[in-house]
Amino acid sequence: MFGFGFLEMPRPFNTQYRCYSVSMLPGQARLDVEKGGKIIMPPSALDQLTRLNIVYPMLFKLTNPRAGQITHCGVLEFVADEGKIYLPYWMMQNLLLDEGDLLNIESASLPVATYSKFQAQSKDFLDISNQKAVLENALRNFACLTSGDVVAITYNEKVYELRVLETKPGNAVSIIECDMNVEFATPIGYSEPTSTVKKAQEENMDTLDPASFMPEVQGFIAFAGQGVRLDGKIRKVINDEPQIVKAVYQRGVPDLDYQIGNLRFIRAPKKDDEKDKEILESTFEAFSGAGQSLRQKKNIN
């Protein structure tokens, strides 16, 4: 102030505002605020922060004096009405706030994040193929994370809630321009499938014979008729039922008789080639047969 060349130390920012959800903000709907972890403050807050020489990025500690709940956030814009601030709805739920409650805001300096662990509050989060990529894209709208908070992210017009189980190197960390390792805990409501049920399903599938699903052969069938004796006698019938001849199953050959709307999943049965080979090797004895002659022996009386 007097030009002695001394750097002016930053002074803390500590004040109270009436808090409201983003849906109460005048003008058009601000969905970008709901999808992130930043708040909207009045213009007077920016003037006060500038005079206090607050270090960038601006991070704040939010405290609900009535319930004692604490979280941390960043600031998105300074366009709110004087004496009011606007928060994402999920942040108001974490702080147990109602519309118009008093909220204490204090400037904070947080360490840069190196590790975080999340737990989805619903097993529907497992439907996302690349969960880490979706979370990384959503966290670009956040400035910091606080252990114990339940943050909300949006993907494919669906809201997923994730609880922050752990953060390192502190309980509250800054995630601006950081290299952070992310882990996921088992979602709430998810249970591992039992191995016995899965094994039984695989055994049932293995017993299916693909040839049984092949259609009956239409048209000419070689050697499919009934035999007739040349001497005119009646042929002995072993089985009265006509034999149904089906097409031979060949892997990779398309089913030309396919009907739209029918799906058939065919799996080849397991072959017992190794067992048959072991049986043959155990019973086989070289040169153990009895010789026979082509000439018939004469009976000597």
PyMOL commands that set and color helices and strands:
alter all, ss='L'
color gray80, all
select helices_A, chain A and resi 22-24+31-34+43-51+89-94+123-127+131-141+195-206+210-213+273-283
alter helices_A, ss='H'
color red, helices_A
select strands_A, chain A and resi 14-21+38-40+59-63+70-77+84-87+102-108+115-120+144-146+150-155+158-168+172-174+181-185
alter strands_A, ss='S'
color yellow, strands_A
deselect
rebuild
show_as cartoon
